Amino acid sequence: MTTTTLPSAEETDPYCLHPLDAAALLFDAPWRRFAVLGDSLSAGTGDPSPGYATLGWADRVADTLRRVHPDLAYLSTAQPGATTDQALQHQSEQIRAFAPDLLHVPSGANDIVRRTPDFDDIEETLREMYRLASSTGAQLITFTLGKAYIVPVFPDWDQRVRTVNDITRRLAAEYRAHVVDMWDHPINHRANLLSADGIHFSASGQAVLAAEVVKRLAHQLGKRVSA
């Protein structure tokens, strides 16, 4: 994979948004109860990056929404290592009780880390997740997995990610969830994008992901947003 170097700081990163610019894009956002369901990718786990605030994408989006609505309520139930089934078992009651109006749902990253994934079963479990999420009445958001996310022990890893991303896109369309498609985003080719574990975006990637989420939400609100 061809790699490119990171910008020297968040302020000069062409894929990031200044906090005030992000808030301006969502100045008329209706959401006041933002929740995150899922795993460590949902939570925004990642190592620090020089020149970038050490914040996960979800905390960044919450900060943007809080600039618009200071009384924003924010809940993340995301747990590292959680499969979709585990998230359903251990996080769904908290999410229901919180009654979000904007809800992130996970992308099945931990569902494919097994010797032989059953994609029919993965799709049905993710569908159950979407049913639960949709029943809250919240606007749903999700993202696809990036191609930089690699588990070398599985020689078919690329196809696994492509397949689960296709499931995510299909279910998102069915349940009217907004998808931030990170599979082929230019940052996949950046040097040092991933944390030391080779799985999670570092802070620089988290900043870009947050910007893409804000842009996607702004697009839903009818804003013209530059790429």
C-alpha positions as CSV (number, residue, x, y, z in Angstrom):
1,M,0.0,0.0,0.0
2,T,1.4,3.4,-0.9
3,T,1.6,5.7,2.1
4,T,1.7,9.4,2.6
5,T,3.0,11.4,5.6
6,L,0.8,12.9,8.1
7,P,0.2,16.7,8.2
8,S,2.2,18.3,11.0
9,A,-0.8,19.3,13.0
10,E,-4.6,19.2,13.2
11,E,-4.9,22.8,12.2
12,T,-3.3,22.1,8.8
13,D,-4.9,18.7,8.1
14,P,-7.1,19.2,5.0
15,Y,-9.5,16.5,6.2
16,C,-10.1,18.0,9.6
17,L,-12.6,20.6,10.7
18,H,-11.8,23.5,13.1
19,P,-14.2,23.1,16.1
20,L,-16.0,26.4,15.2
21,D,-16.4,25.3,11.6
22,A,-17.8,22.0,12.6
23,A,-20.3,23.7,14.9
24,A,-21.3,26.1,12.2
25,L,-22.1,23.2,9.9
26,L,-24.5,21.8,12.6
27,F,-25.8,25.2,13.9
28,D,-29.4,24.1,13.4
29,A,-29.0,20.4,14.3
30,P,-32.0,19.1,16.2
31,W,-30.2,16.4,18.2
32,R,-29.9,16.8,22.0
33,R,-29.3,13.2,23.1
34,F,-26.4,11.5,21.4
35,A,-25.5,7.9,22.2
36,V,-22.9,5.4,21.0
37,L,-23.4,1.7,21.0
38,G,-20.8,-0.9,20.1
39,D,-17.1,-1.7,20.4
40,S,-13.7,0.1,20.7
41,L,-14.0,1.4,17.1
42,S,-17.4,2.9,18.1
43,A,-15.9,4.4,21.2
44,G,-13.0,6.0,19.3
45,T,-10.1,4.2,21.0
46,G,-6.7,5.1,19.7
47,D,-3.2,6.3,20.5
48,P,-2.1,9.9,20.6
49,S,-0.8,11.7,17.5
50,P,1.6,14.7,17.7
51,G,-0.3,17.9,17.0
52,Y,-3.7,16.4,17.4
53,A,-6.0,16.5,20.5
54,T,-6.2,13.0,22.0
55,L,-10.0,12.6,21.6
56,G,-11.9,9.8,20.0
57,W,-14.3,10.6,17.1
58,A,-17.4,10.2,19.2
59,D,-16.2,12.6,21.9
60,R,-15.3,15.1,19.2
61,V,-18.8,14.9,17.6
62,A,-20.3,15.3,21.1
63,D,-18.2,18.4,21.6
64,T,-19.4,19.8,18.3
65,L,-23.1,19.2,19.2
66,R,-22.5,20.6,22.6
67,R,-21.3,23.8,21.1
68,V,-24.7,24.1,19.4
69,H,-26.7,22.8,22.3
70,P,-24.8,23.2,25.6
71,D,-27.4,21.0,27.3
72,L,-26.6,18.0,25.1
73,A,-26.8,14.6,26.8
74,Y,-24.2,12.1,25.7
75,L,-23.8,8.4,26.5
76,S,-21.3,5.9,25.2
77,T,-21.9,2.3,26.2
78,A,-19.2,1.0,23.8
79,Q,-16.9,-1.7,25.2
80,P,-13.5,-2.8,23.8
81,G,-13.7,-6.2,22.1
82,A,-17.5,-6.4,22.1
83,T,-19.1,-8.3,19.3
84,T,-22.5,-7.2,17.9
85,D,-24.2,-9.9,20.0
86,Q,-22.4,-8.9,23.2
87,A,-23.4,-5.2,22.5
88,L,-27.0,-6.3,22.2
89,Q,-26.8,-8.3,25.4
90,H,-25.0,-5.9,27.6
91,Q,-25.7,-2.4,26.2
92,S,-29.2,-2.3,24.8
93,E,-31.0,-1.6,28.0
94,Q,-28.9,1.4,28.8
95,I,-29.5,2.7,25.3
96,R,-33.2,2.3,25.5
97,A,-33.4,4.0,28.9
98,F,-31.3,6.9,27.6
99,A,-33.8,7.5,24.7
100,P,-31.3,9.0,22.2
101,D,-32.3,11.1,19.2
102,L,-29.0,10.4,17.5
103,L,-27.4,7.0,17.8
104,H,-24.3,5.4,16.4
105,V,-24.4,1.7,15.7
106,P,-21.3,-0.5,15.2
107,S,-19.9,-2.0,12.0
108,G,-19.3,-5.7,13.0
109,A,-15.5,-5.3,13.3
110,N,-15.2,-8.0,16.1
111,D,-17.7,-10.3,14.4
112,I,-15.2,-11.1,11.6
113,V,-12.2,-11.9,13.9
114,R,-12.7,-15.6,14.1
115,R,-11.5,-18.7,12.3
116,T,-14.5,-19.0,9.9
117,P,-17.0,-16.1,10.1
118,D,-20.6,-17.0,9.3
119,F,-21.7,-13.9,7.3
120,D,-25.4,-15.0,7.3
121,D,-25.3,-15.1,11.1
122,I,-23.4,-11.8,11.2
123,E,-25.9,-10.1,9.0
124,E,-28.8,-11.4,11.1
125,T,-27.2,-10.2,14.3
126,L,-26.4,-6.8,12.8
127,R,-30.0,-6.6,11.6
128,E,-31.2,-7.3,15.1
129,M,-29.0,-4.4,16.2
130,Y,-30.6,-2.1,13.7
131,R,-34.0,-3.2,14.7
132,L,-33.2,-2.3,18.3
133,A,-31.6,1.0,17.3
134,S,-34.5,2.0,15.0
135,S,-37.0,1.3,17.8
136,T,-35.6,4.2,19.8
137,G,-36.7,6.6,17.1
138,A,-33.2,8.0,16.9
139,Q,-31.5,9.1,13.7
140,L,-28.9,6.3,13.1
141,I,-25.3,6.8,12.0
142,T,-22.6,4.3,11.3
143,F,-19.3,3.9,9.4
144,T,-17.7,1.3,7.2
145,L,-14.3,-0.2,8.2
146,G,-11.3,1.3,6.5
147,K,-8.9,-0.7,4.3
148,A,-6.0,0.2,6.6
149,Y,-7.5,-2.1,9.2
150,I,-5.7,-5.3,8.6
151,V,-5.4,-8.6,10.6
152,P,-2.5,-10.4,8.8
153,V,-3.2,-13.8,10.4
154,F,-6.3,-14.1,8.2
155,P,-5.2,-14.2,4.5
156,D,-8.8,-13.4,3.4
157,W,-9.0,-10.4,5.6
158,D,-9.6,-7.9,2.8
159,Q,-12.6,-9.9,1.6
160,R,-14.0,-10.2,5.1
161,V,-13.9,-6.4,5.5
162,R,-15.5,-5.9,2.1
163,T,-18.3,-8.3,2.9
164,V,-19.1,-6.8,6.3
165,N,-19.0,-3.3,4.8
166,D,-21.5,-4.4,2.2
167,I,-23.8,-5.7,5.0
168,T,-23.4,-2.4,6.8
169,R,-24.4,-0.4,3.6
170,R,-27.3,-2.7,2.9
171,L,-28.8,-2.5,6.5
172,A,-28.1,1.2,6.7
173,A,-30.1,1.8,3.5
174,E,-32.9,-0.4,4.9
175,Y,-33.1,1.4,8.2
176,R,-32.3,4.9,6.9
177,A,-29.0,5.2,8.7
178,H,-26.4,7.6,7.6
179,V,-23.1,5.9,6.5
180,V,-19.7,7.5,6.7
181,D,-17.8,5.3,4.2
182,M,-14.2,5.0,5.4
183,W,-13.3,2.0,3.2
184,D,-11.6,4.0,0.5
185,H,-11.0,7.3,2.3
186,P,-7.6,8.9,1.4
187,I,-6.4,8.7,5.0
188,N,-6.1,4.9,4.6
189,H,-2.8,5.6,2.8
190,R,-1.3,7.8,5.5
191,A,1.8,6.7,7.3
192,N,1.2,6.2,11.1
193,L,-2.6,6.3,10.7
194,L,-3.1,3.3,13.0
195,S,-2.3,3.0,16.7
196,A,0.4,0.6,17.8
197,D,-2.0,-2.3,17.8
198,G,-2.5,-2.0,14.1
199,I,-6.3,-1.9,14.5
200,H,-7.5,1.5,15.8
201,F,-7.1,4.9,14.2
202,S,-4.7,7.1,16.1
203,A,-5.8,10.6,17.2
204,S,-5.2,11.9,13.7
205,G,-7.6,9.4,12.2
206,Q,-10.1,10.0,14.9
207,A,-10.1,13.7,14.1
208,V,-10.7,13.0,10.4
209,L,-13.5,10.4,11.2
210,A,-15.2,13.0,13.4
211,A,-15.0,15.6,10.6
212,E,-16.6,13.1,8.2
213,V,-19.4,12.3,10.6
214,V,-20.1,16.0,11.1
215,K,-20.1,16.5,7.3
216,R,-22.5,13.6,6.8
217,L,-24.9,15.0,9.4
218,A,-24.6,18.4,7.9
219,H,-25.5,17.0,4.5
220,Q,-28.6,15.4,6.0
221,L,-29.6,18.9,7.2
222,G,-29.4,20.2,3.6
223,K,-25.9,21.9,3.8
224,R,-23.6,21.9,0.9
225,V,-20.3,20.5,2.3
226,S,-17.0,20.4,0.4
227,A,-15.2,17.0,0.2
